[in-house]
Amino acid sequence: MKVYFISGLGADRRAFSRIDLPPGYEAVYLDWIEPLKHESLSSYAERFSKLIDDPECVIIGLSFGGILASELSKILSPKKVIIISGITCSDELPWYFKWMGKIGMHKIVPVQLMKTATIFRNSRADDEARKMIRDFVQNTSPKFIRWSLNAIINWRHSERFSSLVHIHGSKDHLLPCRYVNADYVIKDGGHLMVLNKAAEINTVLFRLLEKIK
């Protein structure tokens, strides 16, 4: 069975370099496609779904990739959707993101400032992870960042699919655990816990995926 991985905003398949799958599963890493001008998230998901050739699959979405995974669930029929460090519905978006959307701050804050803040926020990661994060940040286009933030802030989705499982970190400062309804909470896990809490996440993934077979 194929497991499709979707990374977070600006990241790529390297974000899952420490994530393992049980025998019998094939990992497929999907790269972000360039959004069209003024494209809605639902329209983007429709185009993105063409990258998935096995609708009866498992989709694992990290952060913003989890939001896209939820949208893909409306189009495809995945056996399981696993969201890591994300949100499962728009009600779980923290109030400060909603506030930013109301005043349009996400449209005016300099992208370079956002990039610098991301690098600083992860300055305590190990050397390999820190280098990876810096590379993600430096190579993400401002256009994609603007579009993604707008998509997140304007996402409207209230239904949580029965096939969905949510894994979250207890110390996620970007999307605090208190705002979400996680099925599995990784102790001391931050927003990028796929890099430094991979062993704990792998344990949960093995448990979930073994049940599907």
C-alpha positions as a Markdown table, in Angstrom:
| # | Residue | x | y | z |
|---|---|---|---|---|
| 1 | Met | 0.0 | 0.0 | 0.0 |
| 2 | Lys | 1.2 | 3.5 | -0.8 |
| 3 | Val | 1.7 | 6.1 | 1.8 |
| 4 | Tyr | 1.8 | 9.6 | 0.4 |
| 5 | Phe | 3.7 | 12.2 | 2.4 |
| 6 | Ile | 3.0 | 16.0 | 2.2 |
| 7 | Ser | 5.5 | 18.3 | 3.9 |
| 8 | Gly | 4.8 | 21.6 | 5.7 |
| 9 | Leu | 4.9 | 25.1 | 4.3 |
| 10 | Gly | 8.1 | 25.6 | 2.4 |
| 11 | Ala | 9.5 | 22.2 | 3.4 |
| 12 | Asp | 10.1 | 19.1 | 1.2 |
| 13 | Arg | 10.5 | 15.4 | 1.5 |
| 14 | Arg | 13.6 | 15.8 | 3.7 |
| 15 | Ala | 11.3 | 16.7 | 6.6 |
| 16 | Phe | 10.3 | 13.0 | 6.7 |
| 17 | Ser | 13.9 | 11.7 | 6.5 |
| 18 | Arg | 13.7 | 10.2 | 10.0 |
| 19 | Ile | 10.2 | 8.7 | 9.6 |
| 20 | Asp | 9.9 | 5.0 | 9.0 |
| 21 | Leu | 7.1 | 2.8 | 7.8 |
| 22 | Pro | 6.2 | -0.9 | 8.5 |
| 23 | Pro | 7.1 | -3.5 | 6.0 |
| 24 | Gly | 4.6 | -3.7 | 3.1 |
| 25 | Tyr | 4.2 | 0.1 | 2.7 |
| 26 | Glu | 5.7 | 2.2 | -0.1 |
| 27 | Ala | 6.6 | 5.8 | 0.8 |
| 28 | Val | 5.7 | 8.3 | -1.9 |
| 29 | Tyr | 6.9 | 11.9 | -1.3 |
| 30 | Leu | 4.8 | 14.6 | -3.0 |
| 31 | Asp | 6.3 | 18.0 | -3.8 |
| 32 | Trp | 4.3 | 21.2 | -3.6 |
| 33 | Ile | 3.1 | 22.5 | -6.9 |
| 34 | Glu | 3.1 | 26.2 | -7.8 |
| 35 | Pro | -0.3 | 27.8 | -6.9 |
| 36 | Leu | -2.1 | 29.7 | -9.6 |
| 37 | Lys | -2.9 | 33.4 | -9.2 |
| 38 | His | -5.7 | 33.9 | -6.7 |
| 39 | Glu | -6.2 | 30.1 | -6.5 |
| 40 | Ser | -8.4 | 28.8 | -3.7 |
| 41 | Leu | -7.2 | 25.9 | -1.6 |
| 42 | Ser | -10.0 | 23.6 | -2.8 |
| 43 | Ser | -8.9 | 24.3 | -6.4 |
| 44 | Tyr | -5.3 | 23.7 | -5.5 |
| 45 | Ala | -6.2 | 20.4 | -3.9 |
| 46 | Glu | -8.1 | 19.3 | -7.0 |
| 47 | Arg | -5.0 | 19.9 | -9.1 |
| 48 | Phe | -2.7 | 18.3 | -6.5 |
| 49 | Ser | -4.9 | 15.2 | -6.3 |
| 50 | Lys | -3.7 | 14.3 | -9.8 |
| 51 | Leu | -0.4 | 13.4 | -8.2 |
| 52 | Ile | -2.0 | 10.5 | -6.3 |
| 53 | Asp | -2.6 | 7.5 | -8.5 |
| 54 | Asp | -3.8 | 5.2 | -5.7 |
| 55 | Pro | -6.9 | 6.6 | -4.1 |
| 56 | Glu | -7.2 | 3.8 | -1.5 |
| 57 | Cys | -4.0 | 4.9 | 0.2 |
| 58 | Val | -2.7 | 6.5 | 3.3 |
| 59 | Ile | -1.9 | 10.2 | 3.3 |
| 60 | Ile | 0.4 | 11.8 | 5.9 |
| 61 | Gly | 0.4 | 15.6 | 6.1 |
| 62 | Leu | 2.8 | 17.7 | 8.1 |
| 63 | Ser | 1.5 | 21.1 | 9.4 |
| 64 | Phe | 0.1 | 22.9 | 6.3 |
| 65 | Gly | 0.4 | 19.6 | 4.5 |
| 66 | Gly | -2.2 | 18.3 | 7.0 |
| 67 | Ile | -4.7 | 20.9 | 5.9 |
| 68 | Leu | -4.1 | 19.9 | 2.3 |
| 69 | Ala | -4.6 | 16.3 | 3.3 |
| 70 | Ser | -8.0 | 17.1 | 4.7 |
| 71 | Glu | -9.0 | 18.8 | 1.5 |
| 72 | Leu | -7.7 | 15.8 | -0.5 |
| 73 | Ser | -10.0 | 13.6 | 1.6 |
| 74 | Lys | -13.0 | 15.4 | 0.0 |
| 75 | Ile | -11.8 | 14.4 | -3.4 |
| 76 | Leu | -10.2 | 10.9 | -2.8 |
| 77 | Ser | -11.1 | 8.0 | -0.6 |
| 78 | Pro | -7.9 | 7.4 | 1.5 |
| 79 | Lys | -8.0 | 4.5 | 4.0 |
| 80 | Lys | -6.3 | 6.7 | 6.5 |
| 81 | Val | -5.3 | 10.4 | 6.8 |
| 82 | Ile | -2.6 | 11.1 | 9.5 |
| 83 | Ile | -2.0 | 14.7 | 10.4 |
| 84 | Ile | 1.2 | 15.6 | 12.2 |
| 85 | Ser | 1.7 | 19.0 | 13.9 |
| 86 | Gly | -1.3 | 20.4 | 12.2 |
| 87 | Ile | -5.0 | 21.1 | 12.6 |
| 88 | Thr | -8.0 | 18.9 | 11.6 |
| 89 | Cys | -10.6 | 21.7 | 11.2 |
| 90 | Ser | -10.6 | 25.5 | 10.9 |
| 91 | Asp | -11.9 | 25.8 | 14.5 |
| 92 | Glu | -8.6 | 24.6 | 15.8 |
| 93 | Leu | -6.7 | 27.5 | 14.2 |
| 94 | Pro | -5.4 | 29.7 | 17.1 |
| 95 | Trp | -7.1 | 33.0 | 17.7 |
| 96 | Tyr | -4.0 | 35.0 | 16.7 |
| 97 | Phe | -4.0 | 33.5 | 13.2 |
| 98 | Lys | -7.7 | 34.5 | 12.9 |
| 99 | Trp | -6.8 | 38.0 | 14.2 |
| 100 | Met | -4.0 | 38.3 | 11.6 |
| 101 | Gly | -6.5 | 37.4 | 8.9 |
| 102 | Lys | -9.1 | 40.0 | 10.1 |
| 103 | Ile | -6.6 | 42.9 | 9.9 |
| 104 | Gly | -4.8 | 41.5 | 6.9 |
| 105 | Met | -1.4 | 41.4 | 8.7 |
| 106 | His | -0.4 | 38.3 | 6.7 |
| 107 | Lys | -0.5 | 40.4 | 3.6 |
| 108 | Ile | 1.8 | 43.1 | 4.8 |
| 109 | Val | 4.4 | 41.5 | 7.1 |
| 110 | Pro | 7.7 | 41.2 | 5.2 |
| 111 | Val | 8.3 | 37.7 | 4.0 |
| 112 | Gln | 12.0 | 38.0 | 5.0 |
| 113 | Leu | 10.9 | 38.8 | 8.6 |
| 114 | Met | 8.8 | 35.6 | 8.6 |
| 115 | Lys | 11.8 | 33.6 | 7.4 |
| 116 | Thr | 14.2 | 35.0 | 10.0 |
| 117 | Ala | 11.7 | 34.3 | 12.7 |
| 118 | Thr | 11.4 | 30.7 | 11.6 |
| 119 | Ile | 15.1 | 30.2 | 11.6 |
| 120 | Phe | 15.4 | 31.8 | 15.1 |
| 121 | Arg | 12.5 | 29.7 | 16.5 |
| 122 | Asn | 14.4 | 26.5 | 15.5 |
| 123 | Ser | 17.9 | 27.7 | 16.6 |
| 124 | Arg | 18.1 | 25.0 | 19.2 |
| 125 | Ala | 17.6 | 22.1 | 16.8 |
| 126 | Asp | 20.5 | 19.7 | 16.2 |
| 127 | Asp | 23.0 | 20.7 | 13.5 |
| 128 | Glu | 21.4 | 18.5 | 10.7 |
| 129 | Ala | 17.9 | 19.7 | 11.4 |
| 130 | Arg | 19.0 | 23.4 | 11.7 |
| 131 | Lys | 20.7 | 23.2 | 8.4 |
| 132 | Met | 17.7 | 21.6 | 6.8 |
| 133 | Ile | 15.3 | 24.2 | 8.2 |
| 134 | Arg | 17.5 | 27.1 | 7.0 |
| 135 | Asp | 17.6 | 25.5 | 3.5 |
| 136 | Phe | 13.8 | 25.2 | 3.5 |
| 137 | Val | 13.3 | 28.8 | 4.5 |
| 138 | Gln | 15.9 | 30.3 | 2.1 |
| 139 | Asn | 14.5 | 28.4 | -0.9 |
| 140 | Thr | 10.8 | 29.0 | -0.4 |
| 141 | Ser | 9.4 | 31.6 | -2.8 |
| 142 | Pro | 7.7 | 34.6 | -1.2 |
| 143 | Lys | 4.8 | 34.0 | -3.5 |
| 144 | Phe | 4.2 | 30.5 | -2.1 |
| 145 | Ile | 4.5 | 31.8 | 1.5 |
| 146 | Arg | 1.9 | 34.5 | 0.9 |
| 147 | Trp | -0.5 | 32.1 | -0.8 |
| 148 | Ser | -0.1 | 29.5 | 1.9 |
| 149 | Leu | -0.7 | 31.9 | 4.7 |
| 150 | Asn | -3.8 | 33.2 | 3.0 |
| 151 | Ala | -5.0 | 29.7 | 2.4 |
| 152 | Ile | -4.5 | 28.8 | 6.1 |
| 153 | Ile | -6.2 | 31.9 | 7.5 |
| 154 | Asn | -9.2 | 31.6 | 5.1 |
| 155 | Trp | -9.6 | 27.8 | 5.4 |
| 156 | Arg | -13.2 | 26.8 | 6.3 |
| 157 | His | -13.6 | 23.2 | 7.2 |
| 158 | Ser | -15.7 | 22.0 | 10.2 |
| 159 | Glu | -16.0 | 18.2 | 9.5 |
| 160 | Arg | -13.4 | 15.8 | 10.9 |
| 161 | Phe | -13.3 | 12.7 | 8.8 |
| 162 | Ser | -13.6 | 9.3 | 10.6 |
| 163 | Ser | -10.5 | 8.1 | 8.8 |
| 164 | Leu | -8.4 | 10.9 | 10.2 |
| 165 | Val | -5.8 | 10.6 | 13.0 |
| 166 | His | -4.0 | 13.6 | 14.6 |
| 167 | Ile | -0.6 | 13.4 | 16.2 |
| 168 | His | 0.6 | 16.6 | 18.0 |
| 169 | Gly | 3.4 | 17.8 | 20.2 |
| 170 | Ser | 2.8 | 18.9 | 23.7 |
| 171 | Lys | 5.2 | 21.8 | 23.2 |
| 172 | Asp | 4.2 | 23.0 | 19.8 |
| 173 | His | 4.4 | 26.8 | 20.1 |
| 174 | Leu | 3.2 | 27.6 | 16.6 |
| 175 | Leu | 0.0 | 25.6 | 16.9 |
| 176 | Pro | -0.4 | 25.0 | 20.7 |
| 177 | Cys | -1.7 | 21.6 | 21.8 |
| 178 | Arg | -4.5 | 23.3 | 23.9 |
| 179 | Tyr | -6.2 | 24.5 | 20.7 |
| 180 | Val | -6.4 | 21.1 | 19.0 |
| 181 | Asn | -8.1 | 17.7 | 19.7 |
| 182 | Ala | -5.2 | 15.4 | 19.1 |
| 183 | Asp | -5.5 | 11.6 | 19.2 |
| 184 | Tyr | -1.9 | 11.1 | 20.2 |
| 185 | Val | 0.2 | 13.7 | 22.0 |
| 186 | Ile | 4.0 | 13.4 | 21.9 |
| 187 | Lys | 5.6 | 14.6 | 25.1 |
| 188 | Asp | 7.8 | 17.6 | 24.7 |
| 189 | Gly | 7.3 | 17.6 | 20.9 |
| 190 | Gly | 7.5 | 20.9 | 19.1 |
| 191 | His | 6.1 | 21.9 | 15.7 |
| 192 | Leu | 9.0 | 20.1 | 13.9 |
| 193 | Met | 9.0 | 17.1 | 16.1 |
| 194 | Val | 9.3 | 14.9 | 13.0 |
| 195 | Leu | 13.0 | 15.7 | 13.2 |
| 196 | Asn | 13.7 | 15.3 | 16.9 |
| 197 | Lys | 10.9 | 13.0 | 18.1 |
| 198 | Ala | 10.8 | 10.7 | 15.1 |
| 199 | Ala | 11.2 | 7.6 | 17.2 |
| 200 | Glu | 8.0 | 8.3 | 19.2 |
| 201 | Ile | 6.1 | 9.3 | 16.0 |
| 202 | Asn | 7.3 | 6.1 | 14.3 |
| 203 | Thr | 5.9 | 4.0 | 17.2 |
| 204 | Val | 2.5 | 5.6 | 16.7 |
| 205 | Leu | 2.7 | 5.2 | 12.9 |
| 206 | Phe | 3.6 | 1.5 | 13.1 |
| 207 | Arg | 0.6 | 1.0 | 15.5 |
| 208 | Leu | -1.8 | 2.8 | 13.2 |
| 209 | Leu | -0.6 | 1.3 | 9.9 |
| 210 | Glu | -0.5 | -2.3 | 11.2 |
| 211 | Lys | -4.2 | -2.0 | 11.9 |
| 212 | Ile | -4.9 | -1.3 | 8.3 |
| 213 | Lys | -3.4 | -4.5 | 6.8 |
